[in-house]
Amino acid sequence: MASLQINGKTLSVDVAEDTPLLWVLRDHLGMTGTKYGCGLALCGACTVHLNGEPVRACQTSLAAASGKRITTIEGVGASRQGKAVQAAWVKLGVPQCGYCQAGQIMSATALLQRKPKPSDAEIDAAMSGNLCRCGTYTRIRSAIKSAAGLPGDAA
């Protein structure tokens, strides 16, 4: 039985410790906000935070996550930065198909927690592991700038 600290709550699961965190969250805990994209940690759709750092849940084992603070898309809005990012996403109409949005928001929130006023280059570097099939990269950058209180690009 593994004990996990997820979104400020302690939850227990009885799963093999090599099970990917993505499947623990989705299949065993019913937290379906974290999305399956590629399964290879290449697209960023499954991004969650471990101790505040963005990681790919599809390639992070239960054993690697145990004992760490896990934040998912369901809990990211509890932080000031997460709430600001989510509000900016809605205000600027970032989502189209939705495939990447949870992972994009998680990566953007981690960036703003590390760097409250990021440059364009820092935004690009932080978001480079998150793919958007609809190509809303300009709106994503504008939303991050808006959440940071920076002047935005024309979306």
C-alpha positions as YAML, in Angstrom:
chain: A
units: angstrom
residues:
- id: 1
  name: MET
  ca: [0.00, 0.00, 0.00]
- id: 2
  name: ALA
  ca: [1.49, 3.31, -1.11]
- id: 3
  name: SER
  ca: [0.58, 6.62, 0.48]
- id: 4
  name: LEU
  ca: [0.58, 9.66, -1.80]
- id: 5
  name: GLN
  ca: [0.25, 13.38, -1.06]
- id: 6
  name: ILE
  ca: [-1.96, 14.63, -3.92]
- id: 7
  name: ASN
  ca: [-3.36, 18.15, -4.06]
- id: 8
  name: GLY
  ca: [-2.91, 18.50, -0.31]
- id: 9
  name: LYS
  ca: [-4.62, 15.24, 0.61]
- id: 10
  name: THR
  ca: [-3.10, 11.93, 1.63]
- id: 11
  name: LEU
  ca: [-4.43, 9.08, -0.50]
- id: 12
  name: SER
  ca: [-3.54, 5.39, -0.43]
- id: 13
  name: VAL
  ca: [-3.31, 3.01, -3.35]
- id: 14
  name: ASP
  ca: [-2.55, -0.67, -3.57]
- id: 15
  name: VAL
  ca: [-0.71, -0.90, -6.90]
- id: 16
  name: ALA
  ca: [2.65, -2.17, -8.08]
- id: 17
  name: GLU
  ca: [5.33, 0.45, -7.46]
- id: 18
  name: ASP
  ca: [6.44, 0.39, -11.12]
- id: 19
  name: THR
  ca: [2.96, 1.50, -12.26]
- id: 20
  name: PRO
  ca: [3.15, 4.85, -14.05]
- id: 21
  name: LEU
  ca: [1.76, 7.70, -11.94]
- id: 22
  name: LEU
  ca: [-0.57, 8.58, -14.84]
- id: 23
  name: TRP
  ca: [-2.43, 5.28, -14.45]
- id: 24
  name: VAL
  ca: [-2.47, 5.55, -10.66]
- id: 25
  name: LEU
  ca: [-4.11, 8.96, -10.96]
- id: 26
  name: ARG
  ca: [-6.57, 8.10, -13.73]
- id: 27
  name: ASP
  ca: [-7.43, 4.43, -13.17]
- id: 28
  name: HIS
  ca: [-7.01, 3.97, -9.44]
- id: 29
  name: LEU
  ca: [-7.91, 7.39, -8.06]
- id: 30
  name: GLY
  ca: [-10.39, 8.58, -10.72]
- id: 31
  name: MET
  ca: [-8.48, 11.82, -11.34]
- id: 32
  name: THR
  ca: [-8.96, 12.03, -15.09]
- id: 33
  name: GLY
  ca: [-7.81, 15.63, -15.61]
- id: 34
  name: THR
  ca: [-4.26, 14.47, -16.28]
- id: 35
  name: LYS
  ca: [-4.34, 13.27, -19.88]
- id: 36
  name: TYR
  ca: [-2.69, 10.42, -21.74]
- id: 37
  name: GLY
  ca: [-1.03, 11.74, -24.88]
- id: 38
  name: CYS
  ca: [1.87, 9.74, -26.23]
- id: 39
  name: GLY
  ca: [2.98, 7.54, -23.33]
- id: 40
  name: LEU
  ca: [6.62, 8.39, -24.07]
- id: 41
  name: ALA
  ca: [7.02, 11.72, -22.20]
- id: 42
  name: LEU
  ca: [7.28, 13.57, -25.53]
- id: 43
  name: CYS
  ca: [4.04, 15.56, -25.71]
- id: 44
  name: GLY
  ca: [3.56, 16.95, -22.19]
- id: 45
  name: ALA
  ca: [-0.18, 16.18, -21.98]
- id: 46
  name: CYS
  ca: [0.35, 14.21, -18.75]
- id: 47
  name: THR
  ca: [2.36, 16.86, -16.91]
- id: 48
  name: VAL
  ca: [1.94, 17.02, -13.13]
- id: 49
  name: HIS
  ca: [4.09, 18.61, -10.43]
- id: 50
  name: LEU
  ca: [6.30, 16.63, -8.07]
- id: 51
  name: ASN
  ca: [7.47, 18.95, -5.29]
- id: 52
  name: GLY
  ca: [6.65, 21.87, -7.59]
- id: 53
  name: GLU
  ca: [8.61, 20.61, -10.60]
- id: 54
  name: PRO
  ca: [6.83, 19.59, -13.81]
- id: 55
  name: VAL
  ca: [7.22, 15.90, -14.67]
- id: 56
  name: ARG
  ca: [5.58, 13.56, -17.15]
- id: 57
  name: ALA
  ca: [3.24, 11.25, -15.26]
- id: 58
  name: CYS
  ca: [3.34, 8.63, -18.03]
- id: 59
  name: GLN
  ca: [7.01, 7.95, -17.33]
- id: 60
  name: THR
  ca: [7.09, 8.62, -13.56]
- id: 61
  name: SER
  ca: [6.59, 5.49, -11.50]
- id: 62
  name: LEU
  ca: [4.53, 5.28, -8.35]
- id: 63
  name: ALA
  ca: [7.76, 4.55, -6.48]
- id: 64
  name: ALA
  ca: [9.37, 7.76, -7.80]
- id: 65
  name: ALA
  ca: [6.31, 9.82, -6.77]
- id: 66
  name: SER
  ca: [5.91, 8.34, -3.29]
- id: 67
  name: GLY
  ca: [6.89, 10.74, -0.52]
- id: 68
  name: LYS
  ca: [6.66, 13.78, -2.81]
- id: 69
  name: ARG
  ca: [3.98, 16.48, -3.05]
- id: 70
  name: ILE
  ca: [1.97, 15.76, -6.19]
- id: 71
  name: THR
  ca: [-0.13, 18.48, -7.79]
- id: 72
  name: THR
  ca: [-2.46, 17.66, -10.66]
- id: 73
  name: ILE
  ca: [-4.64, 19.85, -12.87]
- id: 74
  name: GLU
  ca: [-7.46, 19.26, -10.36]
- id: 75
  name: GLY
  ca: [-5.43, 20.99, -7.63]
- id: 76
  name: VAL
  ca: [-3.26, 23.52, -9.47]
- id: 77
  name: GLY
  ca: [-5.87, 26.27, -9.08]
- id: 78
  name: ALA
  ca: [-5.25, 26.31, -5.33]
- id: 79
  name: SER
  ca: [-2.01, 28.23, -5.94]
- id: 80
  name: ARG
  ca: [-1.98, 31.93, -6.85]
- id: 81
  name: GLN
  ca: [-0.06, 31.20, -10.05]
- id: 82
  name: GLY
  ca: [-2.28, 28.28, -11.02]
- id: 83
  name: LYS
  ca: [-5.42, 30.35, -10.52]
- id: 84
  name: ALA
  ca: [-3.93, 33.19, -12.62]
- id: 85
  name: VAL
  ca: [-2.92, 30.80, -15.42]
- id: 86
  name: GLN
  ca: [-6.35, 29.17, -15.53]
- id: 87
  name: ALA
  ca: [-8.06, 32.58, -15.61]
- id: 88
  name: ALA
  ca: [-5.76, 33.78, -18.42]
- id: 89
  name: TRP
  ca: [-6.46, 30.59, -20.40]
- id: 90
  name: VAL
  ca: [-10.19, 31.30, -20.25]
- id: 91
  name: LYS
  ca: [-9.86, 35.06, -20.84]
- id: 92
  name: LEU
  ca: [-7.74, 34.58, -23.98]
- id: 93
  name: GLY
  ca: [-9.60, 31.52, -25.28]
- id: 94
  name: VAL
  ca: [-6.48, 29.37, -25.44]
- id: 95
  name: PRO
  ca: [-8.04, 25.89, -25.74]
- id: 96
  name: GLN
  ca: [-9.26, 24.44, -28.98]
- id: 97
  name: CYS
  ca: [-9.35, 20.64, -28.95]
- id: 98
  name: GLY
  ca: [-8.26, 20.32, -25.31]
- id: 99
  name: TYR
  ca: [-5.71, 17.55, -25.92]
- id: 100
  name: CYS
  ca: [-2.80, 19.45, -24.38]
- id: 101
  name: GLN
  ca: [-4.42, 21.98, -22.07]
- id: 102
  name: ALA
  ca: [-3.95, 20.28, -18.69]
- id: 103
  name: GLY
  ca: [-0.26, 19.71, -19.40]
- id: 104
  name: GLN
  ca: [0.19, 23.22, -20.80]
- id: 105
  name: ILE
  ca: [-1.38, 24.77, -17.69]
- id: 106
  name: MET
  ca: [0.76, 22.62, -15.41]
- id: 107
  name: SER
  ca: [3.98, 23.60, -17.22]
- id: 108
  name: ALA
  ca: [3.00, 27.28, -17.31]
- id: 109
  name: THR
  ca: [2.17, 27.29, -13.60]
- id: 110
  name: ALA
  ca: [5.50, 25.65, -12.70]
- id: 111
  name: LEU
  ca: [7.28, 28.29, -14.78]
- id: 112
  name: LEU
  ca: [5.54, 31.18, -13.00]
- id: 113
  name: GLN
  ca: [6.24, 29.61, -9.61]
- id: 114
  name: ARG
  ca: [9.97, 29.56, -10.48]
- id: 115
  name: LYS
  ca: [10.09, 32.78, -12.49]
- id: 116
  name: PRO
  ca: [7.22, 35.23, -11.83]
- id: 117
  name: LYS
  ca: [8.13, 37.54, -14.75]
- id: 118
  name: PRO
  ca: [9.56, 35.26, -17.46]
- id: 119
  name: SER
  ca: [11.03, 36.48, -20.73]
- id: 120
  name: ASP
  ca: [9.83, 35.14, -24.08]
- id: 121
  name: ALA
  ca: [12.90, 32.88, -24.21]
- id: 122
  name: GLU
  ca: [12.15, 31.51, -20.73]
- id: 123
  name: ILE
  ca: [8.53, 30.89, -21.70]
- id: 124
  name: ASP
  ca: [9.62, 29.11, -24.88]
- id: 125
  name: ALA
  ca: [12.14, 26.96, -22.98]
- id: 126
  name: ALA
  ca: [9.66, 26.02, -20.24]
- id: 127
  name: MET
  ca: [6.91, 25.17, -22.71]
- id: 128
  name: SER
  ca: [9.06, 23.44, -25.33]
- id: 129
  name: GLY
  ca: [8.12, 19.96, -24.10]
- id: 130
  name: ASN
  ca: [4.39, 20.59, -24.51]
- id: 131
  name: LEU
  ca: [2.91, 19.97, -27.93]
- id: 132
  name: CYS
  ca: [-0.29, 21.61, -29.16]
- id: 133
  name: ARG
  ca: [-1.94, 19.89, -32.12]
- id: 134
  name: CYS
  ca: [-4.03, 22.99, -32.82]
- id: 135
  name: GLY
  ca: [-1.04, 25.34, -32.86]
- id: 136
  name: THR
  ca: [-2.27, 27.82, -30.23]
- id: 137
  name: TYR
  ca: [1.28, 28.62, -29.18]
- id: 138
  name: THR
  ca: [0.82, 32.38, -29.60]
- id: 139
  name: ARG
  ca: [-2.25, 32.36, -27.34]
- id: 140
  name: ILE
  ca: [-0.44, 30.12, -24.84]
- id: 141
  name: ARG
  ca: [2.45, 32.60, -24.61]
- id: 142
  name: SER
  ca: [0.00, 35.52, -24.33]
- id: 143
  name: ALA
  ca: [-1.88, 33.75, -21.54]
- id: 144
  name: ILE
  ca: [1.35, 33.10, -19.62]
- id: 145
  name: LYS
  ca: [2.28, 36.76, -19.97]
- id: 146
  name: SER
  ca: [-1.19, 37.82, -18.85]
- id: 147
  name: ALA
  ca: [-0.99, 35.54, -15.79]
- id: 148
  name: ALA
  ca: [2.41, 37.08, -14.98]
- id: 149
  name: GLY
  ca: [1.07, 40.61, -15.40]
- id: 150
  name: LEU
  ca: [3.31, 41.26, -18.41]
- id: 151
  name: PRO
  ca: [2.29, 42.97, -21.66]
- id: 152
  name: GLY
  ca: [1.12, 40.23, -24.03]
- id: 153
  name: ASP
  ca: [1.53, 39.37, -27.67]
- id: 154
  name: ALA
  ca: [-1.43, 39.86, -29.96]
- id: 155
  name: ALA
  ca: [-3.24, 36.53, -29.75]
...
